[in-house]
Amino acid sequence: MDNIINTVLNHKNLGNGSIILCHNGAKYTAEALESLITGLQEKGYEIVPISELIYKDNYHMDVSGRQIKDDQKTEKKPE
């Protein structure tokens, strides 16, 4: 369980807007959850519903899960 907590709280990509996926059926998820939430809050993070994190218009996600603003100029593909 300590490994889960340490991995999440000290992950190099942890930052504002990070989405942390916890699997319901994983062996230690339920035990680690309270410590994860407390640890994140102590670091100054706020727990919000995922619906508040996902931009719906003019954004896409890259391979790392980061939301990238779409370029306003669209290139025409050659026919």
Phi and psi in radians as a Rosetta constraint file:
Dihedral C 1 N 2 CA 2 C 2 CIRCULARHARMONIC -1.049 0.35
Dihedral N 2 CA 2 C 2 N 3 CIRCULARHARMONIC -0.582 0.35
Dihedral C 2 N 3 CA 3 C 3 CIRCULARHARMONIC -1.112 0.35
Dihedral N 3 CA 3 C 3 N 4 CIRCULARHARMONIC -0.709 0.35
Dihedral C 3 N 4 CA 4 C 4 CIRCULARHARMONIC -1.094 0.35
Dihedral N 4 CA 4 C 4 N 5 CIRCULARHARMONIC -0.859 0.35
Dihedral C 4 N 5 CA 5 C 5 CIRCULARHARMONIC -1.066 0.35
Dihedral N 5 CA 5 C 5 N 6 CIRCULARHARMONIC -0.827 0.35
Dihedral C 5 N 6 CA 6 C 6 CIRCULARHARMONIC -1.099 0.35
Dihedral N 6 CA 6 C 6 N 7 CIRCULARHARMONIC -0.746 0.35
Dihedral C 6 N 7 CA 7 C 7 CIRCULARHARMONIC -1.056 0.35
Dihedral N 7 CA 7 C 7 N 8 CIRCULARHARMONIC -0.799 0.35
Dihedral C 7 N 8 CA 8 C 8 CIRCULARHARMONIC -1.225 0.35
Dihedral N 8 CA 8 C 8 N 9 CIRCULARHARMONIC -0.912 0.35
Dihedral C 8 N 9 CA 9 C 9 CIRCULARHARMONIC -1.190 0.35
Dihedral N 9 CA 9 C 9 N 10 CIRCULARHARMONIC -0.396 0.35
Dihedral C 9 N 10 CA 10 C 10 CIRCULARHARMONIC -2.032 0.35
Dihedral N 10 CA 10 C 10 N 11 CIRCULARHARMONIC 0.299 0.35
Dihedral C 10 N 11 CA 11 C 11 CIRCULARHARMONIC -1.158 0.35
Dihedral N 11 CA 11 C 11 N 12 CIRCULARHARMONIC 2.408 0.35
Dihedral C 11 N 12 CA 12 C 12 CIRCULARHARMONIC -1.109 0.35
Dihedral N 12 CA 12 C 12 N 13 CIRCULARHARMONIC -0.419 0.35
Dihedral C 12 N 13 CA 13 C 13 CIRCULARHARMONIC -1.723 0.35
Dihedral N 13 CA 13 C 13 N 14 CIRCULARHARMONIC 0.078 0.35
Dihedral C 13 N 14 CA 14 C 14 CIRCULARHARMONIC -1.148 0.35
Dihedral N 14 CA 14 C 14 N 15 CIRCULARHARMONIC 2.236 0.35
Dihedral C 14 N 15 CA 15 C 15 CIRCULARHARMONIC -2.956 0.35
Dihedral N 15 CA 15 C 15 N 16 CIRCULARHARMONIC 3.128 0.35
Dihedral C 15 N 16 CA 16 C 16 CIRCULARHARMONIC -0.992 0.35
Dihedral N 16 CA 16 C 16 N 17 CIRCULARHARMONIC 2.295 0.35
Dihedral C 16 N 17 CA 17 C 17 CIRCULARHARMONIC 1.548 0.35
Dihedral N 17 CA 17 C 17 N 18 CIRCULARHARMONIC -0.020 0.35
Dihedral C 17 N 18 CA 18 C 18 CIRCULARHARMONIC -1.129 0.35
Dihedral N 18 CA 18 C 18 N 19 CIRCULARHARMONIC 2.468 0.35
Dihedral C 18 N 19 CA 19 C 19 CIRCULARHARMONIC -1.918 0.35
Dihedral N 19 CA 19 C 19 N 20 CIRCULARHARMONIC 2.145 0.35
Dihedral C 19 N 20 CA 20 C 20 CIRCULARHARMONIC -1.877 0.35
Dihedral N 20 CA 20 C 20 N 21 CIRCULARHARMONIC 2.040 0.35
Dihedral C 20 N 21 CA 21 C 21 CIRCULARHARMONIC -1.655 0.35
Dihedral N 21 CA 21 C 21 N 22 CIRCULARHARMONIC 2.133 0.35
Dihedral C 21 N 22 CA 22 C 22 CIRCULARHARMONIC -2.036 0.35
Dihedral N 22 CA 22 C 22 N 23 CIRCULARHARMONIC 2.199 0.35
Dihedral C 22 N 23 CA 23 C 23 CIRCULARHARMONIC -1.421 0.35
Dihedral N 23 CA 23 C 23 N 24 CIRCULARHARMONIC 2.270 0.35
Dihedral C 23 N 24 CA 24 C 24 CIRCULARHARMONIC -0.999 0.35
Dihedral N 24 CA 24 C 24 N 25 CIRCULARHARMONIC -0.742 0.35
Dihedral C 24 N 25 CA 25 C 25 CIRCULARHARMONIC -1.558 0.35
Dihedral N 25 CA 25 C 25 N 26 CIRCULARHARMONIC -0.005 0.35
Dihedral C 25 N 26 CA 26 C 26 CIRCULARHARMONIC -1.170 0.35
Dihedral N 26 CA 26 C 26 N 27 CIRCULARHARMONIC 2.581 0.35
Dihedral C 26 N 27 CA 27 C 27 CIRCULARHARMONIC -0.995 0.35
Dihedral N 27 CA 27 C 27 N 28 CIRCULARHARMONIC -0.747 0.35
Dihedral C 27 N 28 CA 28 C 28 CIRCULARHARMONIC -1.953 0.35
Dihedral N 28 CA 28 C 28 N 29 CIRCULARHARMONIC 0.098 0.35
Dihedral C 28 N 29 CA 29 C 29 CIRCULARHARMONIC -0.996 0.35
Dihedral N 29 CA 29 C 29 N 30 CIRCULARHARMONIC -0.876 0.35
Dihedral C 29 N 30 CA 30 C 30 CIRCULARHARMONIC -1.061 0.35
Dihedral N 30 CA 30 C 30 N 31 CIRCULARHARMONIC -0.698 0.35
Dihedral C 30 N 31 CA 31 C 31 CIRCULARHARMONIC -1.210 0.35
Dihedral N 31 CA 31 C 31 N 32 CIRCULARHARMONIC -0.576 0.35
Dihedral C 31 N 32 CA 32 C 32 CIRCULARHARMONIC -1.473 0.35
Dihedral N 32 CA 32 C 32 N 33 CIRCULARHARMONIC -0.349 0.35
Dihedral C 32 N 33 CA 33 C 33 CIRCULARHARMONIC -0.998 0.35
Dihedral N 33 CA 33 C 33 N 34 CIRCULARHARMONIC -0.845 0.35
Dihedral C 33 N 34 CA 34 C 34 CIRCULARHARMONIC -1.061 0.35
Dihedral N 34 CA 34 C 34 N 35 CIRCULARHARMONIC -0.746 0.35
Dihedral C 34 N 35 CA 35 C 35 CIRCULARHARMONIC -1.176 0.35
Dihedral N 35 CA 35 C 35 N 36 CIRCULARHARMONIC -0.639 0.35
Dihedral C 35 N 36 CA 36 C 36 CIRCULARHARMONIC -1.093 0.35
Dihedral N 36 CA 36 C 36 N 37 CIRCULARHARMONIC -0.852 0.35
Dihedral C 36 N 37 CA 37 C 37 CIRCULARHARMONIC -1.084 0.35
Dihedral N 37 CA 37 C 37 N 38 CIRCULARHARMONIC -0.832 0.35
Dihedral C 37 N 38 CA 38 C 38 CIRCULARHARMONIC -1.061 0.35
Dihedral N 38 CA 38 C 38 N 39 CIRCULARHARMONIC -0.796 0.35
Dihedral C 38 N 39 CA 39 C 39 CIRCULARHARMONIC -1.080 0.35
Dihedral N 39 CA 39 C 39 N 40 CIRCULARHARMONIC -0.714 0.35
Dihedral C 39 N 40 CA 40 C 40 CIRCULARHARMONIC -1.153 0.35
Dihedral N 40 CA 40 C 40 N 41 CIRCULARHARMONIC -0.751 0.35
Dihedral C 40 N 41 CA 41 C 41 CIRCULARHARMONIC -1.127 0.35
Dihedral N 41 CA 41 C 41 N 42 CIRCULARHARMONIC -0.665 0.35
Dihedral C 41 N 42 CA 42 C 42 CIRCULARHARMONIC -1.125 0.35
Dihedral N 42 CA 42 C 42 N 43 CIRCULARHARMONIC -0.474 0.35
Dihedral C 42 N 43 CA 43 C 43 CIRCULARHARMONIC -1.467 0.35
Dihedral N 43 CA 43 C 43 N 44 CIRCULARHARMONIC -0.009 0.35
Dihedral C 43 N 44 CA 44 C 44 CIRCULARHARMONIC 1.675 0.35
Dihedral N 44 CA 44 C 44 N 45 CIRCULARHARMONIC 0.104 0.35
Dihedral C 44 N 45 CA 45 C 45 CIRCULARHARMONIC -1.468 0.35
Dihedral N 45 CA 45 C 45 N 46 CIRCULARHARMONIC 2.647 0.35
Dihedral C 45 N 46 CA 46 C 46 CIRCULARHARMONIC -1.957 0.35
Dihedral N 46 CA 46 C 46 N 47 CIRCULARHARMONIC 2.323 0.35
Dihedral C 46 N 47 CA 47 C 47 CIRCULARHARMONIC -1.497 0.35
Dihedral N 47 CA 47 C 47 N 48 CIRCULARHARMONIC 2.132 0.35
Dihedral C 47 N 48 CA 48 C 48 CIRCULARHARMONIC -2.322 0.35
Dihedral N 48 CA 48 C 48 N 49 CIRCULARHARMONIC 2.788 0.35
Dihedral C 48 N 49 CA 49 C 49 CIRCULARHARMONIC -1.110 0.35
Dihedral N 49 CA 49 C 49 N 50 CIRCULARHARMONIC 2.585 0.35
Dihedral C 49 N 50 CA 50 C 50 CIRCULARHARMONIC -1.048 0.35
Dihedral N 50 CA 50 C 50 N 51 CIRCULARHARMONIC -0.481 0.35
Dihedral C 50 N 51 CA 51 C 51 CIRCULARHARMONIC -1.075 0.35
Dihedral N 51 CA 51 C 51 N 52 CIRCULARHARMONIC -0.394 0.35
Dihedral C 51 N 52 CA 52 C 52 CIRCULARHARMONIC -1.456 0.35
Dihedral N 52 CA 52 C 52 N 53 CIRCULARHARMONIC -0.204 0.35
Dihedral C 52 N 53 CA 53 C 53 CIRCULARHARMONIC -1.723 0.35
Dihedral N 53 CA 53 C 53 N 54 CIRCULARHARMONIC -0.437 0.35
Dihedral C 53 N 54 CA 54 C 54 CIRCULARHARMONIC -1.560 0.35
Dihedral N 54 CA 54 C 54 N 55 CIRCULARHARMONIC 2.088 0.35
Dihedral C 54 N 55 CA 55 C 55 CIRCULARHARMONIC -1.374 0.35
Dihedral N 55 CA 55 C 55 N 56 CIRCULARHARMONIC 2.333 0.35
Dihedral C 55 N 56 CA 56 C 56 CIRCULARHARMONIC -1.746 0.35
Dihedral N 56 CA 56 C 56 N 57 CIRCULARHARMONIC -0.497 0.35
Dihedral C 56 N 57 CA 57 C 57 CIRCULARHARMONIC -2.001 0.35
Dihedral N 57 CA 57 C 57 N 58 CIRCULARHARMONIC 2.334 0.35
Dihedral C 57 N 58 CA 58 C 58 CIRCULARHARMONIC 1.148 0.35
Dihedral N 58 CA 58 C 58 N 59 CIRCULARHARMONIC 0.493 0.35
Dihedral C 58 N 59 CA 59 C 59 CIRCULARHARMONIC -2.385 0.35
Dihedral N 59 CA 59 C 59 N 60 CIRCULARHARMONIC 2.716 0.35
Dihedral C 59 N 60 CA 60 C 60 CIRCULARHARMONIC -2.424 0.35
Dihedral N 60 CA 60 C 60 N 61 CIRCULARHARMONIC 2.899 0.35
Dihedral C 60 N 61 CA 61 C 61 CIRCULARHARMONIC -1.819 0.35
Dihedral N 61 CA 61 C 61 N 62 CIRCULARHARMONIC 2.424 0.35
Dihedral C 61 N 62 CA 62 C 62 CIRCULARHARMONIC -1.517 0.35
Dihedral N 62 CA 62 C 62 N 63 CIRCULARHARMONIC -3.089 0.35
Dihedral C 62 N 63 CA 63 C 63 CIRCULARHARMONIC -1.143 0.35
Dihedral N 63 CA 63 C 63 N 64 CIRCULARHARMONIC -0.343 0.35
Dihedral C 63 N 64 CA 64 C 64 CIRCULARHARMONIC -1.583 0.35
Dihedral N 64 CA 64 C 64 N 65 CIRCULARHARMONIC -0.014 0.35
Dihedral C 64 N 65 CA 65 C 65 CIRCULARHARMONIC 1.584 0.35
Dihedral N 65 CA 65 C 65 N 66 CIRCULARHARMONIC 0.072 0.35
Dihedral C 65 N 66 CA 66 C 66 CIRCULARHARMONIC -1.384 0.35
Dihedral N 66 CA 66 C 66 N 67 CIRCULARHARMONIC 2.470 0.35
Dihedral C 66 N 67 CA 67 C 67 CIRCULARHARMONIC -1.503 0.35
Dihedral N 67 CA 67 C 67 N 68 CIRCULARHARMONIC 2.243 0.35
Dihedral C 67 N 68 CA 68 C 68 CIRCULARHARMONIC -2.070 0.35
Dihedral N 68 CA 68 C 68 N 69 CIRCULARHARMONIC 2.272 0.35
Dihedral C 68 N 69 CA 69 C 69 CIRCULARHARMONIC -1.164 0.35
Dihedral N 69 CA 69 C 69 N 70 CIRCULARHARMONIC 2.277 0.35
Dihedral C 69 N 70 CA 70 C 70 CIRCULARHARMONIC -1.139 0.35
Dihedral N 70 CA 70 C 70 N 71 CIRCULARHARMONIC 2.497 0.35
Dihedral C 70 N 71 CA 71 C 71 CIRCULARHARMONIC -1.178 0.35
Dihedral N 71 CA 71 C 71 N 72 CIRCULARHARMONIC 2.320 0.35
Dihedral C 71 N 72 CA 72 C 72 CIRCULARHARMONIC -1.199 0.35
Dihedral N 72 CA 72 C 72 N 73 CIRCULARHARMONIC -0.444 0.35
Dihedral C 72 N 73 CA 73 C 73 CIRCULARHARMONIC -1.610 0.35
Dihedral N 73 CA 73 C 73 N 74 CIRCULARHARMONIC 2.211 0.35
Dihedral C 73 N 74 CA 74 C 74 CIRCULARHARMONIC -1.887 0.35
Dihedral N 74 CA 74 C 74 N 75 CIRCULARHARMONIC 2.275 0.35
Dihedral C 74 N 75 CA 75 C 75 CIRCULARHARMONIC -1.446 0.35
Dihedral N 75 CA 75 C 75 N 76 CIRCULARHARMONIC 2.436 0.35
Dihedral C 75 N 76 CA 76 C 76 CIRCULARHARMONIC -1.443 0.35
Dihedral N 76 CA 76 C 76 N 77 CIRCULARHARMONIC 2.349 0.35
Dihedral C 76 N 77 CA 77 C 77 CIRCULARHARMONIC -1.405 0.35
Dihedral N 77 CA 77 C 77 N 78 CIRCULARHARMONIC 2.454 0.35
Dihedral C 77 N 78 CA 78 C 78 CIRCULARHARMONIC -1.103 0.35
Dihedral N 78 CA 78 C 78 N 79 CIRCULARHARMONIC 2.495 0.35
